[in-house]
Amino acid sequence: MSGLSPESLGLKSVGTVYRNLSYADLHAHEVDKNEGKESSNGTMMVDTGKFTGRSPKDKYFVQQLPSSEHIAWGKINQPVSAEVFDELYADVIDYLSGKDIYVTDGYSGANEHSRKSVRFITEFAWQSHFVKNMFIRPDESELEHFAPDFCVYNASNMTNEKWQKHGLNSEVFCIFNIEKNIAIIGGTWYGGEMKKGIFTMMNYWLPLNGILSMHCSANVGKSGDVALFFGLSGTGKTTLSTDAARKLIGDDEHGWSDEGIFNFEGGCYAKCIGLSPENEPEIYAAIKPKALLENVVYDEDGVVDFFDSSKTENTRVSYPIEHIENHEPTLRAGLPKNIIFLSCDAFGVLPPVSRLTKEQAMYYFLSGYTAKVAGTERGIIEPQATFSACFGEAFLPLHPTVYAKLLGEKMEKHGVNAYLVNTGWSGGGYGIGKRMSIKATRACINAILDGSINNAEFNKIPYFGLFIPKELPGVDDARLNPRDAWADKEAFDATSAKLAGMFIENFKKYISAGDDFDFTKAGPHI
């Protein structure tokens, strides 16, 4: 049925191999094997068990030459020996051998010069469905000659009972062997491990070849102007990059070569909590057959309650990018014109919009700042600063400065503008001030995209050294300078100094005596 022998898959034997099934066939398998339920509109719904998110403490790289010389070892990139990998790999092969399996082939990267061919071997149809959604789907002629550059073996139902002997964190494992071009997954059903695992590998391969890999969304205007949107969860990245007047290139993972921007993926993986046709019409409309819902709550008629978080706050939907009507079908575009860093500043001291120098862009890219607010997590009673290098630290195998320096080089080479946009609070921190309205934030974004912001006169503000416009259509002048928006100026100064100090403390880990650029000169000072 597949044309693949057990040996070609690295397995000892197999039952039936289901290779690159159509959406209709995958749906039939999901129903027949009781892997999920149909929603009221025919979308498949699955649960991922006790793991409704990634397990970052269970992610490892095999420590071996030459790849180990490039990896930034630490809490993010944990080492494991080749011997432990080989033992677990043999266990995974034993586990999958003899079973019916699903083989799904896809590309990571829309640029054919740097894309990677990835093969996923899974035990469940819904996992095949998930990666079919998320990765670029080869056509029939490409599938005939498909040769994988990298293979993922997902033995999600298998746990590692020898984890303590192996010196690992738990019975769950996601291990990447760069030299053998293999990843093995066990103990977790969460589909995002496969998606983010390959993203992590792209973050290894591409920068070593001069291509910047990025955790960002991207869109393109009618004149071909490309914008990149970086931002952590809750900053508005998905909302602000989805624009009826601009085509979506992709919502999450991109590369930047000298030829332009390209999506790594063939689909989107959107959060569903609180989803409605009013607040996210494009995503809501994308939830239809071929999409795959994860961990949502529904009634006996299959009607989903997107506001019910009793299973998890991290309810998700994956769908082919074609489900977004206004998307760029090539998944590619030219060189970026504007870069937008989104921060939800719950301290209320960052300006609504700031123009950044190249050096400041590198600094704020490395910082990857946003803030959690009281009530979002247990124990948080006041705003809490969050820093994630390059807005995706969990997926960076190389040192973060590698990506920041590539960003600076490409900005300078191609004359790209960069801006910092605060989608958080103004006039006071959380509980005192008000959240920036989506209308005001859209006005800032539109002024960046149409270039009108460059007609403004700019002032430099203290503490952060940011350049802010004195006037901007659609934004209250009193809010453009954050200090003006606060009634208590002394409180503003104290809070600004406090947040600036957090930036400075976070950035100490990037200071190196032998570095060719002192990043701190572009950051806050107190």
Buried (B, 14 or more C-beta within 10 A) or exposed (E): EBEBEBEEBBBEEBEEBBBBBEBEBBBEBBBEEEBBBBBEEEBBBBBBEEBBBBBBEBBBBBBBEEBBEBBBEEEBBBBBBBEBBEBBBEBBBEBBBEBBBBBBBBBBBBBEEBBBBBBBBBBBBBBBBBBBBBBBBBEEEEBEEBEBBBBBBBBBBBBBEEBEEBEBBBBBBBBBBBEBBBBBBBBBBBBBBBBBBBBBBBBBBBBEEEBBBBBBBBBBBEEEBBBBBBBBBBBBBBBBBBBEEBBBBBBBBBBBBEBBBBBBBBBBBBBBBEBEEEEBEBBBEBBEBBBBBBBBBBEEEBEBEBEEBEBBBBBBBBBBBEBBEEBBEEBBBEBBBBBBBBBBBBBBBBBBBBBBBBBBBBBBBBBBBBBBBBEBEEEBEEBBBBBBBBBBBBBBBBBBBBBBBBBBBBBEEBEBBBBBBBBBBBBBBBBBBEBBBEEBBBBBBBBBBEEEBEEBEBEEBBBBBBBBBEEBEEBBEEBBBBBBBBEEEEBBBEBBBBBBBBBBEBBEEBEEEEEEBEBBEBBBEE
